Amino acid sequence: MPKVRRSKKSPPEGWELIEPTLDELEQKMREGNEYLPKPNLMKEKRKNESLWPIFKIHHQKSRYIFDLFYRRKAISRELYDYCLMENIADKNLIAKWKKQGYESLCCLRCIQTRDTNFGTNCICRVPKAKLEEIMRHQYIALNFNYESVECDLVKSTDV
């Protein structure tokens, strides 16, 4: 399997330590592309459901780089900047993670209100205590199906 194409600039020192993990996640990403909707399989999954594995792996790659730099302080600033410049990690998602209240954000789609019917955020942005109360009420009143919740990437946490 050919490696992911990088720029002509050689990677900074420390790249050898994170490269195997990034290659493994890249391989999973390629395997996830096989599950994208095909015309005859559209009945089984909605289009956004079939993209969940891709979003999940994208989240894992970005979180891996974020944790190495900000939490464990295991990589240099130069290597961190290289990963952002090469689009190995999502710099916009990482920028949100640094802000209070967005530490557990799974993807940027969850905070884009233009993609929803009622101009609201994704269900993963609701605090866990309030979510359980809402789910219990909707399940009783509307026979709400728990499997129909769209955001299954990261569970909601109390903020």
C-alpha positions in Angstrom: 0.0 0.0 0.0 1.5 3.3 -1.0 2.0 5.9 1.7 0.0 9.1 1.8 1.6 11.7 -0.4 3.3 14.5 1.6 4.9 17.7 0.5 8.5 17.8 -0.7 9.5 19.3 2.6 11.0 16.6 4.8 9.1 15.9 8.0 10.6 17.3 11.2 12.3 15.3 13.9 10.0 13.0 15.8 7.9 12.1 12.8 9.1 8.5 13.0 7.4 8.1 16.4 3.9 9.1 15.2 4.1 7.8 11.6 3.0 4.2 12.3 -0.1 5.3 14.2 -1.0 7.8 11.5 -0.5 5.2 8.8 -2.7 2.8 10.6 -5.5 5.4 10.9 -5.0 6.3 7.3 -5.5 2.7 6.3 -8.7 2.5 8.4 -9.9 5.6 6.6 -9.3 4.0 3.2 -11.2 0.9 4.4 -14.0 3.2 5.6 -14.3 4.6 2.1 -15.5 1.2 0.9 -18.6 1.6 3.0 -19.8 4.8 1.2 -23.3 4.5 -0.2 -23.7 2.7 -3.4 -26.9 3.1 -5.5 -28.3 -0.3 -4.8 -27.5 -0.2 -1.0 -29.1 3.2 -0.3 -32.0 1.5 1.4 -29.8 0.1 4.1 -28.2 3.3 5.4 -28.8 6.9 4.9 -26.0 8.9 3.3 -24.9 10.6 6.6 -24.9 7.3 8.4 -22.5 5.8 6.0 -20.1 8.7 6.6 -19.9 8.1 10.4 -16.9 5.8 10.3 -15.0 8.4 8.2 -15.8 11.2 10.7 -14.9 8.9 13.6 -11.4 8.2 12.1 -10.9 11.8 11.2 -11.7 12.7 14.8 -9.2 10.0 16.1 -6.4 11.4 13.9 -7.0 15.0 15.0 -7.4 14.0 18.7 -4.2 11.9 18.6 -2.2 15.0 17.4 -4.0 17.3 19.8 -3.3 15.0 22.8 0.4 14.5 21.8 1.0 18.2 21.7 -1.3 19.8 24.3 -1.8 17.1 26.9 1.3 14.8 26.8 3.7 17.4 25.3 5.3 14.5 23.5 5.9 16.3 20.1 7.5 19.5 19.2 5.8 22.7 17.9 7.5 22.1 14.6 6.1 18.6 14.2 2.6 19.8 15.3 2.7 22.7 12.8 3.8 20.2 10.1 0.8 17.9 10.8 -1.5 20.9 10.5 0.1 22.2 7.3 -0.1 18.8 5.7 -3.8 18.4 6.7 -3.0 15.3 8.8 -5.0 16.9 11.6 -8.0 19.2 11.3 -6.8 22.6 12.5 -10.3 24.1 12.8 -11.5 21.2 15.0 -8.4 21.5 17.2 -9.0 25.2 17.5 -12.5 24.5 18.8 -11.2 21.9 21.3 -9.0 24.5 22.9 -12.1 26.6 23.7 -14.1 26.1 26.8 -17.2 24.0 26.3 -16.0 22.4 23.0 -13.5 20.0 24.5 -15.5 16.9 23.5 -16.7 18.2 20.1 -16.8 15.2 17.7 -16.9 17.2 14.4 -17.6 20.7 13.1 -20.9 19.6 11.6 -22.3 19.3 15.1 -22.1 23.1 15.7 -23.2 24.2 12.2 -26.8 25.2 12.6 -27.4 25.7 8.9 -27.4 21.9 8.4 -30.4 21.2 10.7 -34.1 21.6 10.1 -34.7 23.9 13.1 -31.5 25.8 13.3 -30.2 23.9 16.3 -27.0 22.1 17.2 -26.4 18.4 17.1 -27.7 16.2 19.9 -24.1 15.6 21.1 -23.9 19.2 22.2 -26.7 18.8 24.8 -25.4 18.2 28.4 -25.7 14.6 29.4 -28.1 15.2 32.4 -30.5 17.2 30.3 -30.2 14.8 27.4 -31.4 11.9 29.5 -34.4 13.9 30.7 -35.3 14.9 27.1 -34.9 11.3 25.8 -37.0 9.9 28.6 -39.8 12.4 28.0 -39.7 11.9 24.2 -39.6 8.2 24.5 -42.6 8.1 26.6 -44.6 10.7 24.7 -43.6 9.9 21.1 -42.3 6.3 21.4 -38.9 7.8 20.4 -36.4 5.3 19.0 -32.9 5.7 20.6 -31.2 4.4 17.6 -32.4 7.3 15.5 -30.0 9.8 17.1 -27.6 10.9 14.4 -24.5 11.7 16.3 -23.0 8.5 17.5 -19.3 9.6 17.4 -18.7 10.9 20.8 -21.0 10.7 23.8 -22.2 13.9 25.4 -20.4 15.0 28.5 -21.3 17.5 31.2 -19.7 20.9 30.6 
